[in-house]
Amino acid sequence: MPFPDVQAADHHILTEGRAAFTYFAGGQVEVGTEAPPEGARQVAFAGHEGLKGTIPVSAILAGSAIEKVVILGGLAAVPEMLVDTRDFVRPVWRDGVLTLVTQFARNGVLVPFEPPNNRPCCAGH
């Protein structure tokens, strides 16, 4: 299902409650609900409603369809590590595994790499 007027960061698309993902194809954003391609960003998935606030990696893995949590640079997150979800979690498909990419924030807490409110690079310049 193509969306020619959707910008790269506009991925708040739900498809009738089904597990939807977004990806680029032919220079535009596509929304799919079947087999996601490598790098697709999962918008809706089992358990996404419960990923709010600051929660341990183990809770993310146990309570959602996310199968892996990694830290930017390729390190695997330890189950006891905390993730401040900022109430926005957008995992990606890597090697056929739904993966949440995180980065370090303050005090060793992780945050999803993708912020809840993307802004264009160099905005305001």
Residue pairs with C-beta under 8 A, 6 or more apart in sequence:
1 15
1 30
1 31
1 32
2 25
2 26
2 28
2 29
2 30
3 13
3 28
3 29
3 30
3 31
4 28
6 13
6 28
6 29
7 29
8 24
8 29
9 118
9 119
9 120
10 29
11 22
11 29
11 41
11 43
11 90
12 43
13 20
13 22
13 31
13 43
14 20
14 43
14 44
15 31
15 33
15 44
17 44
18 33
18 44
19 33
19 42
19 44
19 45
19 46
19 65
20 31
20 32
20 33
20 42
20 43
20 44
21 31
21 32
21 33
21 36
21 40
21 41
21 42
21 43
21 93
22 29
22 30
22 31
22 32
22 40
22 41
22 43
23 29
23 30
23 32
23 36
23 37
23 39
23 40
23 41
24 30
31 43
32 40
36 42
36 93
37 93
38 93
38 94
38 95
39 92
39 93
39 94
40 92
40 93
41 90
41 91
41 92
41 114
42 65
42 90
42 91
42 92
42 93
42 98
43 90
45 64
45 65
45 66
45 91
45 98
46 64
46 65
47 63
47 64
47 65
47 66
48 64
48 65
48 89
50 63
50 64
51 60
51 63
51 64
51 85
51 87
51 89
52 85
52 87
53 84
53 85
53 87
54 82
54 83
54 84
54 85
54 109
55 82
55 83
55 85
56 79
56 80
56 81
56 82
56 83
57 69
57 77
57 78
57 79
57 80
57 81
57 82
57 83
57 110
58 79
58 80
60 66
60 69
60 83
60 89
60 100
61 67
61 68
61 69
61 79
64 89
65 98
66 89
66 91
66 98
66 99
66 100
67 97
67 98
67 99
68 76
68 94
68 97
68 98
68 99
68 100
69 76
69 77
69 81
69 83
69 99
69 100
69 102
69 110
70 76
70 77
70 99
70 100
70 101
70 102
71 77
71 101
71 102
71 103
71 104
71 110
72 101
72 102
72 103
72 113
77 83
77 102
77 110
81 108
81 109
81 110
82 108
82 109
82 110
83 100
83 102
83 109
83 110
83 111
83 112
84 105
84 109
84 110
84 111
85 111
85 112
86 111
86 112
86 115
86 116
87 116
88 112
88 114
88 115
88 116
89 100
89 112
90 112
90 114
91 98
91 99
91 100
91 101
92 98
92 99
92 101
93 99
100 112
101 112
101 113
101 114
102 110
102 111
102 112
102 113
103 110
103 111
103 113
104 110
104 111
105 111
